[in-house]
Structures are given as structure tokens and as C-alpha cells.
Amino acid sequence: MRTGQARYAIVAGVDSFPHPRMLKHCIDQRRLMNSGNSNRFFPSEAGCAVLLAADDGQRPGRGDARHRLRDQAH
């Protein structure tokens, strides 16, 4: 994007929590979600993606990257 070769980039990441020793530690410390305590977490997997757009000097709005990307696809 900095060199002008791309106007958009998607940054994505994933996380997983399968390590048995860490799970045991969290169970021992009562850190896992259960019906008796809602202030805890679920050991699981997660993912996220973010669309980045090159700065064209315009304020985000109707012409933002999401709409421009959609229009280019059609």
C-alpha cells in the first residue's frame, strides 16, 4: 500500500487455546466459564479480519473502502 502496488489489504489472525497444561491451570484457578460464574472465559478458537485501505485524503463515509471494494467487484 505504501508503494502504491495495492490500494487494499486484508489483515487476518487466528488464535487457539488447546494447550492441556494451560487448560488445567485455568480449571484449577476457576477461570473457565460455567453456569455458576459468568465472569470467566471460554477456551476456544477465534479469528478476525480487518480491511485496510490506502489513504486517499477523503473522510470515511459513502466513498469508504468497503463501498469502493464492493463496487469494484461488480
C-alpha positions as MATLAB code, in Angstrom:
seq = 'MRTGQARYAIVAGVDSFPHPRMLKHCIDQRRLMNSGNSNRFFPSEAGCAVLLAADDGQRPGRGDARHRLRDQAH';
ca = [
       0.000    0.000    0.000;
       2.830    2.380    0.791;
       4.415    1.788   -2.614;
       1.097    2.090   -4.442;
       1.045   -1.520   -5.614;
      -2.163   -2.177   -3.673;
      -4.988    0.066   -2.502;
      -6.415   -2.509   -0.089;
      -5.060   -5.181    2.230;
      -6.739   -7.704    4.466;
      -5.007   -8.489    7.750;
      -6.252  -11.654    9.423;
      -5.338  -13.569   12.531;
      -6.432  -16.633   14.442;
      -5.851  -17.921   17.920;
      -6.374  -21.264   19.570;
      -6.239  -22.403   23.172;
      -5.506  -26.156   23.099;
      -2.540  -26.413   25.490;
      -3.509  -29.033   28.136;
      -1.309  -27.632   30.953;
      -2.728  -24.138   30.487;
      -6.265  -25.512   30.473;
      -5.581  -27.422   33.693;
      -4.168  -24.278   35.296;
      -7.275  -22.313   34.271;
      -9.542  -25.044   35.639;
      -7.607  -25.107   38.920;
      -7.844  -21.299   39.154;
     -11.580  -21.399   38.314;
     -11.046  -19.182   35.270;
     -13.258  -21.108   32.814;
     -16.835  -20.069   32.060;
     -19.559  -22.101   33.742;
     -23.201  -21.690   34.734;
     -22.262  -20.546   38.240;
     -19.765  -17.883   37.231;
     -20.213  -15.669   34.179;
     -17.068  -13.591   34.771;
     -14.787  -16.111   33.063;
     -13.758  -17.143   29.551;
     -14.409  -19.978   27.127;
     -11.279  -21.815   25.993;
     -11.756  -21.863   22.253;
     -10.600  -20.561   18.930;
     -11.098  -17.112   17.482;
     -10.468  -15.303   14.264;
     -10.656  -11.767   12.977;
     -10.001   -9.899    9.747;
      -9.601   -6.182    9.056;
      -9.764   -4.436    5.695;
      -7.148   -1.686    5.331;
      -7.418    0.978    2.631;
      -4.830    3.384    1.312;
      -5.432    6.964    2.450;
      -6.974    8.902   -0.416;
      -7.397   12.075    1.617;
     -11.185   11.716    1.861;
     -13.123   11.368    5.057;
     -14.644    7.932    5.654;
     -18.246    7.746    4.598;
     -20.189    6.857    1.483;
     -16.986    6.500   -0.545;
     -15.152    4.449    2.056;
     -13.125    1.334    1.228;
     -15.977   -1.070    1.894;
     -18.195    0.549   -0.749;
     -15.365    1.047   -3.247;
     -14.284   -2.590   -2.893;
     -17.868   -3.771   -3.383;
     -18.264   -1.570   -6.465;
     -15.014   -2.861   -7.995;
     -16.180   -6.457   -7.566;
     -19.280   -5.869   -9.727;
];
